[in-house]
């Protein structure tokens, strides 16, 4: 049985309750989410249209570059900006003109037109924008035609934004000089309305989400929701799946006899699970597990939600800490650099001392009848 919410047991497995982050993902105290100026905002200089150079198998029209020849699906077209960010702060922005055809736009220190040569990039294809660094996947978010995507360097930290809202902070420090670079794979795909600005080191955040508590090297909530790709549920027991919602429909009310696991796995390296609280009237656990069976003790890194406003961090059934929650809050379990960090609305609440195990799947244990797991999202999972 769970401990009373108003009298939690002491943490017995190590780990410390934490509040913010610095550097490469190690948590420290004092994390807060703010909305004005500060670290993580875009540079104050106004972005200007770039001029394309080194164009290959593509046609430039102003600051838009479109693939017009070469191999459809191959990394054989693109170009780079004549302008560069020589040092300090800067930002690259572009508009999604085609959310389907694969193309990558980013910042690069290399003259090569290859995805692996783009230091900090956004790979757009099939309605998803993936953060890729040197070709390595880091996180993703859904996109639509008309969305504005940005890669900003602020105080040496690289942040990725969609429509002005941060959804990923890199654990890599910026290298210089940085040029805009586009690699166009799909025939007809385009890097549209690409803009750049170089700042003097100052930042401003008008209308921009900034957070000294956002975890460097992990995905954070975007537009009040979890980010990533929806989990595909398998091994469903005593429950039904409707869209992205898993609901307990049979079995024992209050028993650990219902749930599911994702078909996707985080095989190694970095990844995360996020979900948005849709109700606080039933008990269930949502987290990451190395097991293919349901049950709270089978979930290595999880959040337990109760009827009320308390959410607990539990690891293989062992209590670690708890926080208050409300409908609409986004909870995340992030694996980054071999560490597991738990976040609420992008702010760390606990860092585990347990060693990361793989492969990890999304796992849900539903206890009460009508309990739900809604909108569970994964990054780093295949």
N, C-alpha and C positions, 0 to 999 in steps of 0.2 A: 504494500500500500504506500502511496506517496506521503511524504512528511507534510504536516500542516504548513500551509503557506505562511502563516504568521510566526512559525517557530521552526525555521529550516535547520537541518543538521549542519554541523561544520563540514567544510570540504575535506575529504579524506584522501583524495587522489592527487594532491598537488594542484598546481595551477593557481592563478590569482585573478581576482575580478579586476578588470581594467577599464580605462575610459577612452584612450586615444591612441594614436600611432605616430611614429616617426621612422625615418630611414627605410629599411628594407622589410618592413612588416612586423617588427617587434613592437608589442604594445606597451604604452606608457600611460600615465594618468592624464586626466584633464581634457578629455575629448569633448568638443562641443560642435554643434552644427549651427552655422550662421548663414546670413543671406547677404551680407554686405561685402565690403572690400576685404582683402586679406589673401594669404597664401592659397593658391589653387585657382585664383581668378584668371581671366584672360588678360593679356597685356593691354595697357591703356592706349597704345597707338592704334589708329584706325586701319583695319586691313585694306590692302590695295590689290587690285587685279594683278595677277602675275603675268609674265611674258614667257611663253614656252620656248625652250631650246632643245637641241638634240632630239627632235621629233623623228619617230620611226614608225612607219606603217600606220600613220594617223594624220588627221587634218586638224589644224588649230583654227579656231574662230574666236578671236578675243582671248579670254582666259578659260575657254572650254576646249578640251581635246577629245576627239572622237576617232575610234579605230575604224579604218576604211580599207585596210588590206592586210595580208598576212594570213596566218592560220587561225581559224576560228577555235578558240579554247586554248591557244598557246600564249606563252609569255614572250611575244615577239613584237609588241607595239607599246608605245608610250612616249614619254618626254619628261623633261625636268624644267624647273623655273630658272630663269636667269638671275633672279633675286635669291638671297640667302639670309639666314639668321646667323650672323657671325659669332655672336656670344649673347649671354644674358637671356632675357625673356623674349618670347615670340609666339605667334599662333598661325596655324593654317586652318582655313575653313573651306568647305565646298558643299554644294547642294546636290542632293540625290535626284538625278534626272532619270535614272533607270535603276530600279531596285532589283531587277532580275538578272541582267547580264553581268558576268563577273568582271570586276575591275578593282584595283587597289590604289588608294591615294594616301600619301603620307609624307613624312619627313625623312630625308636620307643624307648620309655623309658620303655615299658612294655614287659614282657616275653611272653605275650599271643599272639597266632597266630590268630588274628581276625582283620578285617578291622577297627573296631572301636578303636582298640588298637594302630594303627599306627598314630603317631602324625602328620607326614608330608609324604604323600604318593602320588603315581601316579597309578591310577587304569586303566589298559589297557584292552579294549574290543571293538570289532567291528570297529577297525580302529580309535578309539578315546582314548586319554590319559586324564583322568580326574584328576585334583588336588583334593585330599580328605584329610581332616585333622580331625582325630578322627572319620572318617566315613562320615563327612559332606562335601558335594560337594562345591567347590569354583570356578573352572574354567575348561576349557578343550581346547585341541588342537588336530588336526588330526595327526596321525602317520602312518608310514609305516615300514615294515621290514627293519632293518638296521639303523633306527634312533637311536641316542644316547640321552637318557633322564637323567637329573641330578637334584639333590636336594642339594643345597649348603647352608651352614650356614656361613654368613659373617657379623662380627660385631653384632652378635645376631639376624640378620635378615635372614629369610629363603627365598630363591629364587628358582624358578623352571625354568629349561632351556630345550630346545629342540635343539640338535645339536649346543650347545654353545650359543644360543640366549634366553634371558630371556622372558618368557611369563606370569609369575605371581610372585608377591611378597606377602608373607604372612603378615597378620596383627598380627600374633601370634609370640611372642618371643620364641627362642629356649630354651628347657629344656634339662637337661643332667642327666646321660650319654645317648647317642644315639647309637643304633645298627641298622644295616641293618636288615630289616624284610620283609619277603615275604609271602603272603597269596595266595595260588593257588586254584582257584575255578574250572575252566574247566579242564577236564581230558586231560593230555598231555601238558597243558600250562606250561611255564617255566619262571623263573627269570634268564635271560641270562647275562653272563659276568659281574657280579656285582662287582664293585670296590669301595673302600673307601680310603679317605685320611683325615688326621687330620692336620690342620695347626697350626701355632703359633700365629695367630691373624693378620698376614700380608696377603695381597691379591695381586693378579696379574691378569691382564685382557687381556693378549695377545689374540687377535682374538675374544674377548668376548664382547658382548653388555653390557655396564654398563650405568647406568643413575641415577643421583641424582634427576631426575625429575620423574622417574617411580613412580606411585602411589602405596604405600604400601597397599596391600589388594585388588588389582584389576588386571584384565588382561591387558596386553600391547601387541602391535603389534609383530608378529613373522615373520621373513623373509619378511618384507615389506608388510604384509597383516594383515587384521583383524583376530581375533581368536574366536573360539567358534563353534557353529553349525549353519548351514544355516537356515534362517527363512523360514517357509512354508507359502506361501501367501494364504489368504482366503478373502472373501468379496471383490474380485477384481472388480473394476469399471472403465470402459473406458480405460482399459489397458490389456496387455497380459503378461503372465509369460513364459519365456524361460530359463529353467535351474534355475539359481539364479538371473536372471535379470528381473525386472519389468519395462515395457515400456508403456508410455501413447500413445494410438493409436487413440482415438476418444474423442469427447467432445469439449469444448470451449478452444481454445488456449489462455492460460493466466489465466484460471479460476481454482478454487479449486474444480474440479468436477471429479477427477480421483485419484485412489490410492488403497491401500489395507492394511490389518492388518495381523499379524502373527497368526497362530493357536496356537503357543506356548505362554505361559505366565510365567512371573516371579511372582509367587503367593505371595511371601514374602521374606524377607531377602535380600541377596546380589545377584547381577547379572549385566549384561552389554549388551549393543548393540554397535556393531562396524561395520563400512563399509569403503570401499576404494573408493576414488573419482575417477570416471572413465571418467567424462567429466565436463566441466565448461562452457557450452553453453546454459543451460536451467535452469529454476527455479523449485525447488522442496524442500520439507522438509522431513527429515528422523529422527525418534526419538522414544521415548517410550510414550505410551499413556494408560490411563485407560478407554478410550472411544472405542466403536466398530464402530464409524463412521469416515469417512475421513475428512480432513480439517485441516488447520494450527492451529486454535484455539483449536482443540481437542487433539493436541499433547502436553502432559505435559512438556516433556523435549526433545528438538529437535535442530537439525542443519538445517538452511536454506541455500541452495546453490543457487547462482545466475549465470547469464551469466557474466563472468569476473573471478576475483580471490578472492572473498570475501565469507566467510562462517560466518553466524551469529548464535549465541546461542539465541534461543527463547523459552520461557516457556508459554504455552497456548496463543501463539501469541504475547507475550510481549518481546520486545528486551532486551537483557542483555549485550552482548558484541559481538565483531566480530574479526576475524583473517584472514590473507591472506592464500590462499590455492593453491595447484597445483595438477594436475592429479597424482595419486599415493599416496597422503597423506591418512593416516588412522585416522578417527575421531571416538571417543568413548564416549558414555554416560555410566558412571559407578555408580551403586548404591552400596555403601559400608558402613556398620555400620550406616545406617539411613541417610547418606548424598549422594547427587548427585554431581558428579564431571564430568566435560567435559574435554576431552583430545584430543590433536592433536599429532599424532605420539608418544603416550605414555607420553607426557608432559602436565600437567594440564594447562588449559587456563581460567577456571572459576569454582567456587564452588557455588552451589545454596544455598539459605537460605530457599527455599520452603520445606515444610515437604513432605516426600516421601509417595506416595499413591500407593495402590495395588488393584487388580492385574495389572501388566504392560505388554503390548504387543508391539512388533515392529509395527510402523505405518508409512505409507508413504503417502504424499500428492503431486501429480504431477500436476504442473500448465501448463507448456508449452507442446505442442505436441512433442513427441519423447523424453521427459524427462525420465530419468531412475533412478532406485534404484538398484544398482548392488552389489552382494555379501554381503548382510546384514547378520550379524552373531550375535548370542545370546549366552550368558552364564547364568547359573542359571535358565534357562527356561525349562519348561516341557510341 
